[in-house]
Amino acid sequence: MISKIFRAVIMGPPGSGKGTISTRIVKDFNMKHLSSGDLLRSQILNKTTAGQLAKGYIDHGKLVPDNVMVDLILNELQNMKSHSWLLDGFPRTVTQAGALLKNEPIDLVVNLNVPFEVIIDRIKGRWTHAPSGRIYHTEFNPPKVQGKDDVTGEDLIQRDDDKPETVRKRLETYQNNTQPVLQYFRDHGLLEEFAGRYSNEIWPKVHSFLSTKTEPLQYTHYGE
C-alpha cells in the first residue's frame, strides 16, 4: 500500500552498516532521520530539562529510563507529524516499543541481519592514532606504513572497543536485549529482515522493498 506519510524504524547490531543504510533511505525516500543518540546528545548540550535528566543517569553509568526516552522521542516526533521519518536507536525495550506503537502509526521496522563474524572482522581492522583521533582500517583505509600514523609516524593503537573479544560481548548483549523487541514487532506484522554481509549487498533489497511501500525520489547506485 502506497502511503503518503511513511514512518519506519531501523534496527541492527553495532557495525552492521545501519548508519550507511539509514543515510541512503532518507536520501532516496525523502525521509527525516531521527537518531535517539543524536537527540540525547543535543538535549544534553542544550541543557534542556529532559537532557539534564538523562545526563544524570548517563553520568552514573545507568541506562536512561524508558519513560524519559519515550517522552523525549514522542515530543520530537510531534514536530515531524507532516513528514515521513526513519527512527534509529529507539525503541530498545518492549516497553518503549509498546509506547511508540500506542502513540504513532508505524508502517515498517527494518532489521539488518549481518553475521556476527563479518562484523567482528570488519571492526577488528580499525586502528587509531590516539592523539589526533585519526582512524585507519587495515582493509578499507590502511596507513601508508603498517602500524604508523600517516602524518606523524607515531604508533597506532587498537581501542579496547575494537578488540574482537569486546566486540563479541557487545554483539551478544545487543542480541539478548533486542530479540524481545524484534519479536514484538514481528508479532505486530511490522518486521522485515534484510540479510547480507555488506551494505552494498543489503541496500538493493531494502530499496526494492521500500519502493513497494512508498514512492522513492530516486535510486542512487552505490558501487562496491
N, C-alpha and C positions, 0 to 999 in steps of 0.2 A: 504493500500500500504506500503510495506516494504521500509524504507528509510535508506540509509547507514549513512548519517548525519542527525540527528534528532534534531530539535530546538523547545523548548517548553517554555511556560510561566506558572507560578503557581500563583494563586491568592486565597485569603481567608482572613477573618477578623482576628484581633488580638485574639490569644487564640484558633484558630481553629485547631491547630496542623500542620500548614504549614511547620514549621521547621522540624518536625518529618517526615512528608511525603516527603519533599524535600530530606532529608538525605537518605531515602530509595530508592527514584527514582534514584539519582545519583550513588548509590552503585550498584543497581541491573541492571541498564541500561547503566553503564559506561558513564555517562554524567558529564560535568563540571558544577558546581553550581556557578552562578553569582548573588550575593546579592547586590542590589543597596546601601543598608545601609552599608554593609561591605566595598564596593568600595569607598563610600563617606568618611568613617572614615579613610581608608587607604590613600586616596588622601590628606586629611587634615593633617594627621600625617606626611606624607612625604613632605608636603608644596609644592605640585605641583601647577602650575598655576590654573588649574581647582579647585583643593582643596581649595586654598586661596580664589578664587572667591565664591565658595559655602559657605565657612566658614563665609564670610562677611554677607551673607543673614541669615544663621542659627543663628549667634551671635545676630542679630537684631530681632530674632523671626519670620523671614519670610520664606516662602517656597522657595526652590531653583527653579528658573525659568525653564520653560520647555526646552528652548534652551540649557541651561547649562547641565541639566540632560541628554538630548538627546545626546549631544556631548560626554559627559562622558561615557555613556553606549555604544554608537556606536563605539567609539575608543577602548573600551575594547573588544567588540565583534569581532573587526577586528583581534585581536590576537588569536581568537578561531575559525577561519574560517574552520579549518580542523577537528574540534571536535564537537560532539554533546553537546548541553548545555541546562541548565534549568535556566531561568531568573526569579528572585524572587524580588519583591518590585518595579518593573517597568514593564509596564507603570502605572502611577497614574492618567493621564488625557487622554482625547480623542486625544488631540494634540500629546502627547507622543506616544500613540498607533499608530496614523497615520504615524508618523515619523519612528517608528520601522518597520511597515509593508512595508513602501516605500523602506527601505534600507536592510531589512533582510527577507528571506523566513521563515515564521513561520508555523510549522506543527500542533501545538495544543496549546490551552490555557486551563489549568486545573483550575477549580474553586471549592474550598472546601465549601460546603454548610452545616454549622453546626448551629443548632438553637441557637439563642442568649441566651436563658435561660440556656442552657447547658454550654456555655462559661462563663456566669456570675457566675454560681455555681462553675465552675472549678477555676476561678481566685479569687473569694472571699475567698477561702480556704487558700490562701497564707498569711503567716506571716513571718516577717523578724526580725533578730537581727541586729539592725541598726549599731552598732559599727563594726561588722565583715562582714556584708553583707550575713550571712548565711540565707538561705531561707527554710522554712518549709511549709508543706501543711497538713491541718487537716485530709485529707483522704489518700493521697499518701505518705506523708513523715512526719508524726506527731512528735512533740517533745516528749521526754520521760515524761516530766511534762507539762501539758497543759499550754500554755501561757508563757513558760520559755525556754530560750536557753539551749541546752544540755551541752554546755561547761562551760558557766559562771553562769548559773542560773538566768541571768538577764531577764527582761521583753521583750517579743516580741511585735512588733508593726505591724499594718496593714498600708501599704503605701497608700497614697491618690489614687495612680493609680490603686490599687487593690480593692478599695471600690466599691460596686455594682453600686451606682449611677454614679460614674466616668466611670466605665467600660461600662455601658449602653450608656452614651453620646459618648464615643469613638466609639462604635459599630455603633451607629446611624450616626455619622459623616462619618465613613468608608462607610457605605451603601449608603448614599446620594452621596458621591464623586465617588464611584466605579460603581454604576449602569450604568451610561452612557458608561463607558469603557467596561463593560461586554456586554452591548447591541451592542457596536461597533464590538466586536469580534464575537458575535452571528450573526450579520448581514453578517459577512465575512465567516461564516461557520466554525469557528475555535474553538468555545467554547464547552467544555464538562464539565458538572457539576456532582459532586460526593457528595451525601448527606449521612449524618450519624451523630452519636453522639460522636464517639470516633475514634482515628486514626486507631486502630486495626480493626474497622468495615469498615472504608473507604478504607484502604490500599489495600485489595484484589481486590476491584473494580477498583482502579486506575491501579494496576499491570496488571490485566486482560486486560483492555482496551489498555494500552500502549504496551502490548505484540502483539497486532494486528497491531501496527504501526511501531515498531522497535524491533530488536532481544534482548531479555534480556540475561544478563550474567548468572544470577542465579535467584532463587526465595528463599528468606530467609523467613521462617515462624516466625512471631512475635506473641507470646502468649499474652493472656490477662494479 
